[in-house]
């Protein structure tokens, strides 16, 4: 059965019989049709699932041509706006990476997902399932029998809540257990958000290339934190990459941030680093900026064998011997 049911196929008379019999042009007089499949592209713009777009492309050869992202920028925008859900029962995360292209989005469904190593050879957006916000006060007041919660939170408030808040630690719906390697070239950006990464023997996240990496509302934790055992390195930055962290937390790791190049740059804002052996480990230099972060229970702030600059701006640190300026 077609994933869109009979609704899409029922539009065949209005789209012209030539769409299904292989004609070169559409025989419709609709104002949305530009003579090159504009009407069908407008309809497919409501399809947000990548697998559904693949099914639409298999309807006939003309629909396949309309959805050829190499042939038109409009088709490429449709694919970029869609989301591929992985891993699932029939699609692993590694297979999903091979099916997408640079700039596409992969959404991790709720639950714990185990894998060994997944390598992303190009920049993508890997996102977890965001938590559902509580209904607003106006939505509750619309029903006289509804019971108000203690503190209703809107969708905007949920997105703005720091993940590193000590008072209310955030629970992530999407959890990945394994090693993740992401590559990004200069002039491009890779995104990682709304995810929890758990690891122990392997590095949780390795970033390669000279591009930009963004991590927002991401947690990296040890799988044996309950025993007090620290995991391996959390984030390793190779090459001249620039990493920006927002509202993220790194806990119970041997090294939170490892810089392997002199031109590597890491900027962390409103993040939390707790119970790590060292926060910054740089063997060849680099620049690390920590702004508005929480440093708690770490053995060392930085350990470097080369010229590395660590800027602390407005930190809350309880490590002995740490002088905070700014």
ABEGO torsion letter per residue (X at the ends): XBAAEAAAAAAAAAAEAAAAAGBABBBBABAABAGAGAAAAAAAAABABAAAAAAAAAABAAAAAAABAAABAAAAAAAAABBBBOBBAABBAAAAAAABBBGBBBBBBBEBBBBABBBBABBBBBBBBBBBBBBBAAAAAABAABBBBABBBBAAAAAABBAABAABBBBBABBBBEBBBBBBBBGBBBBBBGBBBBBAABBABBBBEABBBBBBGBBBBBAAAAAGBBBBBABBBBEABBBBBBGBBBBGBABABBBABAABBBBBBGBBBBGBABABBBAAEEBBBBBGBBBBGBABABBBABBBBBBBBGBBBABBGBBBBX
